[in-house]
Amino acid sequence: MINKLTTSEQLKALKTLPNWKKTEDRDAITRTFTFANFNAAFAFMTSVALRAEQINHHPELFNVYNRVDVTLTTHDAAGVTEKDISLASFMDKLDHS
């Protein structure tokens, strides 16, 4: 089982992920990605889905046209873990908006 990051560990990690923020209502991080169109947004989600399957860590994705809202938390740990930070970093590298 992976351990939940402490608040200070989360804040330190978020400094390396400037577009991500802590959610207010639960122990998670979130970011909104905006793309040129639906196809670009869907291609992003597909890349994320393939990576998520590889690492067995699945994000919460919500899509409307060219926007993808992402929430990351590790349900087994009841909060943010290194898996979430790693997946957020992966998503940031995909973002070419």
MARMIDO-159041 format. One record per atom (N, C-alpha, C): residue number from 1; residue in one letter; atom name; x negated, y, z. Coordinates in nm, 2 decimals. Atoms other than C-alpha are relative to their C-alpha. Layout:
<NUM, 'a', 'CA', <X, Y, Z>>
...
***
This chain:
<1, 'm', 'N', <-0.08, -0.12, 0.00>>
<1, 'm', 'CA', <0.00, 0.00, 0.00>>
<1, 'm', 'C', <-0.09, 0.12, 0.00>>
<2, 'i', 'N', <0.07, -0.13, 0.01>>
<2, 'i', 'CA', <-0.12, 0.35, -0.09>>
<2, 'i', 'C', <0.05, 0.10, 0.11>>
<3, 'n', 'N', <-0.04, -0.09, -0.11>>
<3, 'n', 'CA', <-0.13, 0.61, 0.18>>
<3, 'n', 'C', <0.04, 0.14, -0.05>>
<4, 'k', 'N', <-0.05, -0.14, 0.03>>
<4, 'k', 'CA', <0.06, 0.94, 0.17>>
<4, 'k', 'C', <-0.11, 0.10, 0.04>>
<5, 'l', 'N', <0.10, -0.11, -0.03>>
<5, 'l', 'CA', <-0.16, 1.25, 0.15>>
<5, 'l', 'C', <0.06, 0.09, 0.11>>
<6, 't', 'N', <-0.04, -0.10, -0.10>>
<6, 't', 'CA', <-0.16, 1.49, 0.44>>
<6, 't', 'C', <0.04, 0.13, -0.07>>
<7, 't', 'N', <-0.03, -0.13, 0.06>>
<7, 't', 'CA', <-0.03, 1.84, 0.39>>
<7, 't', 'C', <-0.12, 0.07, -0.05>>
<8, 's', 'N', <0.12, -0.07, 0.04>>
<8, 's', 'CA', <-0.38, 1.98, 0.38>>
<8, 's', 'C', <-0.06, -0.07, -0.13>>
<9, 'e', 'N', <0.05, 0.07, 0.12>>
<9, 'e', 'CA', <-0.49, 1.71, 0.13>>
<9, 'e', 'C', <0.09, 0.03, -0.13>>
<10, 'q', 'N', <-0.08, -0.04, 0.11>>
<10, 'q', 'CA', <-0.19, 1.79, -0.09>>
<10, 'q', 'C', <-0.03, 0.14, -0.05>>
<11, 'l', 'N', <0.03, -0.13, 0.03>>
<11, 'l', 'CA', <-0.26, 2.16, -0.08>>
<11, 'l', 'C', <-0.14, 0.01, -0.08>>
<12, 'k', 'N', <0.13, 0.00, 0.06>>
<12, 'k', 'CA', <-0.63, 2.10, -0.17>>
<12, 'k', 'C', <0.01, -0.06, -0.15>>
<13, 'a', 'N', <-0.02, 0.06, 0.13>>
<13, 'a', 'CA', <-0.52, 1.87, -0.46>>
<13, 'a', 'C', <0.07, 0.10, -0.10>>
<14, 'l', 'N', <-0.08, -0.09, 0.09>>
<14, 'l', 'CA', <-0.27, 2.13, -0.59>>
<14, 'l', 'C', <-0.08, 0.12, -0.05>>
<15, 'k', 'N', <0.09, -0.10, 0.05>>
<15, 'k', 'CA', <-0.55, 2.38, -0.62>>
<15, 'k', 'C', <-0.06, -0.04, -0.14>>
<16, 't', 'N', <0.06, 0.04, 0.13>>
<16, 't', 'CA', <-0.68, 2.17, -0.91>>
<16, 't', 'C', <0.11, -0.02, -0.10>>
<17, 'l', 'N', <-0.12, 0.01, 0.09>>
<17, 'l', 'CA', <-0.32, 2.16, -1.06>>
<17, 'l', 'C', <0.08, 0.12, 0.02>>
<18, 'p', 'N', <-0.07, -0.13, -0.03>>
<18, 'p', 'CA', <-0.22, 2.52, -1.07>>
<18, 'p', 'C', <0.14, 0.02, -0.05>>
<19, 'n', 'N', <-0.14, -0.01, 0.05>>
<19, 'n', 'CA', <0.10, 2.47, -1.26>>
<19, 'n', 'C', <0.10, -0.09, 0.08>>
<20, 'w', 'N', <-0.09, 0.09, -0.09>>
<20, 'w', 'CA', <0.24, 2.22, -1.00>>
<20, 'w', 'C', <0.02, 0.07, 0.13>>
<21, 'k', 'N', <-0.03, -0.05, -0.13>>
<21, 'k', 'CA', <0.41, 2.31, -0.68>>
<21, 'k', 'C', <0.07, -0.11, 0.09>>
<22, 'k', 'N', <-0.07, 0.09, -0.09>>
<22, 'k', 'CA', <0.54, 2.13, -0.37>>
<22, 'k', 'C', <0.15, 0.03, -0.01>>
<23, 't', 'N', <-0.15, -0.02, 0.00>>
<23, 't', 'CA', <0.92, 2.08, -0.37>>
<23, 't', 'C', <0.04, 0.04, 0.14>>
<24, 'e', 'N', <-0.04, -0.05, -0.13>>
<24, 'e', 'CA', <1.11, 2.24, -0.09>>
<24, 'e', 'C', <0.08, -0.10, 0.08>>
<25, 'd', 'N', <-0.10, 0.09, -0.07>>
<25, 'd', 'CA', <1.36, 1.96, -0.01>>
<25, 'd', 'C', <-0.05, -0.14, 0.02>>
<26, 'r', 'N', <0.05, 0.14, -0.03>>
<26, 'r', 'CA', <1.13, 1.65, 0.00>>
<26, 'r', 'C', <-0.15, 0.01, -0.03>>
<27, 'd', 'N', <0.14, 0.01, 0.02>>
<27, 'd', 'CA', <0.77, 1.54, -0.01>>
<27, 'd', 'C', <-0.03, -0.05, -0.14>>
<28, 'a', 'N', <0.02, 0.02, 0.14>>
<28, 'a', 'CA', <0.70, 1.57, -0.38>>
<28, 'a', 'C', <-0.06, 0.12, -0.06>>
<29, 'i', 'N', <0.05, -0.12, 0.07>>
<29, 'i', 'CA', <0.54, 1.79, -0.64>>
<29, 'i', 'C', <0.08, 0.00, -0.13>>
<30, 't', 'N', <-0.08, -0.02, 0.12>>
<30, 't', 'CA', <0.70, 1.93, -0.95>>
<30, 't', 'C', <-0.06, 0.10, -0.10>>
<31, 'r', 'N', <0.05, -0.09, 0.10>>
<31, 'r', 'CA', <0.63, 2.11, -1.27>>
<31, 'r', 'C', <0.10, -0.01, -0.12>>
<32, 't', 'N', <-0.08, -0.01, 0.12>>
<32, 't', 'CA', <0.83, 2.22, -1.58>>
<32, 't', 'C', <-0.09, 0.02, -0.12>>
<33, 'f', 'N', <0.08, -0.02, 0.12>>
<33, 'f', 'CA', <0.67, 2.17, -1.92>>
<33, 'f', 'C', <0.10, 0.05, -0.11>>
<34, 't', 'N', <-0.08, -0.05, 0.11>>
<34, 't', 'CA', <0.80, 2.36, -2.22>>
<34, 't', 'C', <-0.08, -0.02, -0.13>>
<35, 'f', 'N', <0.06, 0.04, 0.13>>
<35, 'f', 'CA', <0.73, 2.25, -2.58>>
<35, 'f', 'C', <0.07, 0.08, -0.11>>
<36, 'a', 'N', <-0.05, -0.07, 0.12>>
<36, 'a', 'CA', <0.79, 2.39, -2.93>>
<36, 'a', 'C', <0.14, -0.05, -0.03>>
<37, 'n', 'N', <-0.13, 0.05, 0.04>>
<37, 'n', 'CA', <1.09, 2.16, -2.98>>
<37, 'n', 'C', <0.03, -0.14, 0.07>>
<38, 'f', 'N', <-0.04, 0.12, -0.06>>
<38, 'f', 'CA', <1.27, 1.84, -2.88>>
<38, 'f', 'C', <-0.10, -0.11, -0.04>>
<39, 'n', 'N', <0.09, 0.11, 0.04>>
<39, 'n', 'CA', <1.03, 1.61, -3.08>>
<39, 'n', 'C', <-0.13, 0.01, 0.08>>
<40, 'a', 'N', <0.13, -0.01, -0.08>>
<40, 'a', 'CA', <0.72, 1.75, -2.89>>
<40, 'a', 'C', <0.03, -0.04, 0.14>>
<41, 'a', 'N', <-0.04, 0.04, -0.14>>
<41, 'a', 'CA', <0.90, 1.71, -2.56>>
<41, 'a', 'C', <0.01, -0.15, 0.01>>
<42, 'f', 'N', <-0.02, 0.14, 0.00>>
<42, 'f', 'CA', <1.00, 1.36, -2.64>>
<42, 'f', 'C', <-0.14, -0.08, -0.02>>
<43, 'a', 'N', <0.14, 0.06, 0.02>>
<43, 'a', 'CA', <0.64, 1.27, -2.76>>
<43, 'a', 'C', <-0.07, 0.01, 0.13>>
<44, 'f', 'N', <0.07, -0.01, -0.14>>
<44, 'f', 'CA', <0.51, 1.40, -2.42>>
<44, 'f', 'C', <0.06, -0.11, 0.09>>
<45, 'm', 'N', <-0.06, 0.10, -0.09>>
<45, 'm', 'CA', <0.76, 1.18, -2.23>>
<45, 'm', 'C', <-0.04, -0.14, -0.04>>
<46, 't', 'N', <0.04, 0.13, 0.04>>
<46, 't', 'CA', <0.67, 0.88, -2.44>>
<46, 't', 'C', <-0.15, -0.03, 0.05>>
<47, 's', 'N', <0.14, 0.02, -0.05>>
<47, 's', 'CA', <0.30, 0.93, -2.36>>
<47, 's', 'C', <-0.01, -0.02, 0.15>>
<48, 'v', 'N', <-0.01, 0.02, -0.15>>
<48, 'v', 'CA', <0.38, 0.97, -1.99>>
<48, 'v', 'C', <0.06, -0.14, 0.03>>
<49, 'a', 'N', <-0.06, 0.13, -0.03>>
<49, 'a', 'CA', <0.60, 0.66, -2.00>>
<49, 'a', 'C', <-0.10, -0.11, -0.02>>
<50, 'l', 'N', <0.10, 0.10, 0.03>>
<50, 'l', 'CA', <0.32, 0.45, -2.15>>
<50, 'l', 'C', <-0.10, -0.01, 0.11>>
<51, 'r', 'N', <0.10, -0.01, -0.11>>
<51, 'r', 'CA', <0.07, 0.57, -1.89>>
<51, 'r', 'C', <0.06, -0.05, 0.13>>
<52, 'a', 'N', <-0.07, 0.04, -0.12>>
<52, 'a', 'CA', <0.32, 0.52, -1.61>>
<52, 'a', 'C', <0.01, -0.15, 0.01>>
<53, 'e', 'N', <-0.01, 0.14, 0.00>>
<53, 'e', 'CA', <0.37, 0.16, -1.71>>
<53, 'e', 'C', <-0.13, -0.06, 0.03>>
<54, 'q', 'N', <0.14, 0.05, -0.02>>
<54, 'q', 'CA', <-0.01, 0.10, -1.72>>
<54, 'q', 'C', <-0.04, 0.00, 0.15>>
<55, 'i', 'N', <0.04, -0.02, -0.14>>
<55, 'i', 'CA', <-0.05, 0.23, -1.37>>
<55, 'i', 'C', <0.11, -0.04, 0.10>>
<56, 'n', 'N', <-0.11, 0.04, -0.09>>
<56, 'n', 'CA', <0.28, 0.10, -1.23>>
<56, 'n', 'C', <0.04, 0.12, 0.09>>
<57, 'h', 'N', <-0.04, -0.12, -0.08>>
<57, 'h', 'CA', <0.38, 0.45, -1.11>>
<57, 'h', 'C', <0.09, 0.09, -0.09>>
<58, 'h', 'N', <-0.09, -0.06, 0.09>>
<58, 'h', 'CA', <0.69, 0.60, -1.26>>
<58, 'h', 'C', <0.06, 0.14, 0.05>>
<59, 'p', 'N', <-0.05, -0.13, -0.04>>
<59, 'p', 'CA', <0.78, 0.97, -1.25>>
<59, 'p', 'C', <0.15, 0.02, -0.02>>
<60, 'e', 'N', <-0.14, -0.04, 0.03>>
<60, 'e', 'CA', <1.12, 1.14, -1.24>>
<60, 'e', 'C', <-0.01, 0.10, -0.11>>
<61, 'l', 'N', <0.00, -0.09, 0.12>>
<61, 'l', 'CA', <1.17, 1.30, -1.58>>
<61, 'l', 'C', <0.14, 0.05, -0.03>>
<62, 'f', 'N', <-0.13, -0.06, 0.04>>
<62, 'f', 'CA', <1.45, 1.53, -1.68>>
<62, 'f', 'C', <-0.02, 0.08, -0.12>>
<63, 'n', 'N', <0.03, -0.07, 0.13>>
<63, 'n', 'CA', <1.47, 1.65, -2.04>>
<63, 'n', 'C', <0.13, 0.07, -0.05>>
<64, 'v', 'N', <-0.10, -0.07, 0.08>>
<64, 'v', 'CA', <1.68, 1.92, -2.21>>
<64, 'v', 'C', <-0.07, 0.07, -0.11>>
<65, 'y', 'N', <0.06, -0.05, 0.12>>
<65, 'y', 'CA', <1.58, 2.00, -2.56>>
<65, 'y', 'C', <-0.15, 0.01, 0.00>>
<66, 'n', 'N', <0.15, -0.01, 0.00>>
<66, 'n', 'CA', <1.22, 2.14, -2.54>>
<66, 'n', 'C', <-0.06, 0.01, 0.14>>
<67, 'r', 'N', <0.05, -0.01, -0.14>>
<67, 'r', 'CA', <1.19, 2.13, -2.16>>
<67, 'r', 'C', <0.00, -0.13, 0.07>>
<68, 'v', 'N', <0.00, 0.12, -0.08>>
<68, 'v', 'CA', <1.08, 1.85, -1.94>>
<68, 'v', 'C', <-0.04, 0.04, 0.14>>
<69, 'd', 'N', <0.02, -0.02, -0.15>>
<69, 'd', 'CA', <1.11, 1.88, -1.56>>
<69, 'd', 'C', <-0.05, -0.13, 0.06>>
<70, 'v', 'N', <0.07, 0.12, -0.05>>
<70, 'v', 'CA', <0.88, 1.64, -1.38>>
<70, 'v', 'C', <0.00, 0.01, 0.16>>
<71, 't', 'N', <0.02, 0.01, -0.14>>
<71, 't', 'CA', <0.89, 1.54, -1.01>>
<71, 't', 'C', <-0.07, -0.13, 0.03>>
<72, 'l', 'N', <0.09, 0.12, -0.03>>
<72, 'l', 'CA', <0.62, 1.31, -0.87>>
<72, 'l', 'C', <0.00, -0.02, 0.15>>
<73, 't', 'N', <0.01, 0.04, -0.14>>
<73, 't', 'CA', <0.64, 1.13, -0.54>>
<73, 't', 'C', <-0.02, -0.16, 0.00>>
<74, 't', 'N', <0.02, 0.14, -0.01>>
<74, 't', 'CA', <0.54, 0.78, -0.43>>
<74, 't', 'C', <0.11, -0.06, 0.09>>
<75, 'h', 'N', <-0.11, 0.05, -0.08>>
<75, 'h', 'CA', <0.86, 0.61, -0.31>>
<75, 'h', 'C', <-0.04, -0.09, 0.11>>
<76, 'd', 'N', <0.05, 0.10, -0.10>>
<76, 'd', 'CA', <0.67, 0.33, -0.13>>
<76, 'd', 'C', <-0.07, 0.07, 0.12>>
<77, 'a', 'N', <0.07, -0.08, -0.11>>
<77, 'a', 'CA', <0.47, 0.59, 0.07>>
<77, 'a', 'C', <0.09, 0.11, 0.06>>
<78, 'a', 'N', <-0.09, -0.11, -0.05>>
<78, 'a', 'CA', <0.76, 0.83, 0.12>>
<78, 'a', 'C', <-0.06, 0.14, -0.01>>
<79, 'g', 'N', <0.06, -0.13, 0.02>>
<79, 'g', 'CA', <0.56, 1.12, -0.02>>
<79, 'g', 'C', <-0.11, -0.01, -0.11>>
<80, 'v', 'N', <0.10, -0.02, 0.11>>
<80, 'v', 'CA', <0.28, 1.24, -0.24>>
<80, 'v', 'C', <-0.12, -0.08, 0.04>>
<81, 't', 'N', <0.12, 0.08, -0.01>>
<81, 't', 'CA', <-0.02, 1.01, -0.29>>
<81, 't', 'C', <-0.10, 0.04, -0.11>>
<82, 'e', 'N', <0.10, -0.02, 0.11>>
<82, 'e', 'CA', <-0.33, 1.01, -0.50>>
<82, 'e', 'C', <0.05, -0.04, -0.14>>
<83, 'k', 'N', <-0.07, 0.04, 0.13>>
<83, 'k', 'CA', <-0.12, 0.83, -0.77>>
<83, 'k', 'C', <0.07, 0.11, -0.06>>
<84, 'd', 'N', <-0.07, -0.12, 0.05>>
<84, 'd', 'CA', <0.09, 1.14, -0.80>>
<84, 'd', 'C', <-0.09, 0.11, -0.06>>
<85, 'i', 'N', <0.10, -0.10, 0.05>>
<85, 'i', 'CA', <-0.21, 1.37, -0.83>>
<85, 'i', 'C', <-0.06, -0.04, -0.13>>
<86, 's', 'N', <0.06, 0.06, 0.12>>
<86, 's', 'CA', <-0.37, 1.14, -1.09>>
<86, 's', 'C', <0.10, 0.01, -0.12>>
<87, 'l', 'N', <-0.10, -0.01, 0.11>>
<87, 'l', 'CA', <-0.05, 1.13, -1.30>>
<87, 'l', 'C', <0.02, 0.14, -0.04>>
<88, 'a', 'N', <-0.02, -0.14, 0.03>>
<88, 'a', 'CA', <0.00, 1.50, -1.27>>
<88, 'a', 'C', <-0.12, 0.05, -0.09>>
<89, 's', 'N', <0.12, -0.04, 0.08>>
<89, 's', 'CA', <-0.36, 1.55, -1.40>>
<89, 's', 'C', <0.01, -0.05, -0.14>>
<90, 'f', 'N', <-0.02, 0.06, 0.13>>
<90, 'f', 'CA', <-0.29, 1.31, -1.69>>
<90, 'f', 'C', <0.10, 0.09, -0.08>>
<91, 'm', 'N', <-0.10, -0.08, 0.07>>
<91, 'm', 'CA', <0.02, 1.51, -1.78>>
<91, 'm', 'C', <-0.05, 0.14, -0.04>>
<92, 'd', 'N', <0.06, -0.13, 0.03>>
<92, 'd', 'CA', <-0.17, 1.84, -1.77>>
<92, 'd', 'C', <-0.09, -0.01, -0.12>>
<93, 'k', 'N', <0.09, 0.02, 0.12>>
<93, 'k', 'CA', <-0.42, 1.70, -2.02>>
<93, 'k', 'C', <0.08, -0.02, -0.13>>
<94, 'l', 'N', <-0.08, 0.02, 0.11>>
<94, 'l', 'CA', <-0.14, 1.61, -2.25>>
<94, 'l', 'C', <0.07, 0.13, -0.05>>
<95, 'd', 'N', <-0.08, -0.13, 0.02>>
<95, 'd', 'CA', <0.02, 1.96, -2.23>>
<95, 'd', 'C', <-0.07, 0.09, -0.10>>
<96, 'h', 'N', <0.06, -0.09, 0.10>>
<96, 'h', 'CA', <-0.06, 2.16, -2.55>>
<96, 'h', 'C', <0.11, 0.10, -0.04>>
<97, 's', 'N', <-0.11, -0.09, 0.03>>
<97, 's', 'CA', <0.24, 2.39, -2.52>>
<97, 's', 'C', <-0.06, 0.15, 0.00>>
***
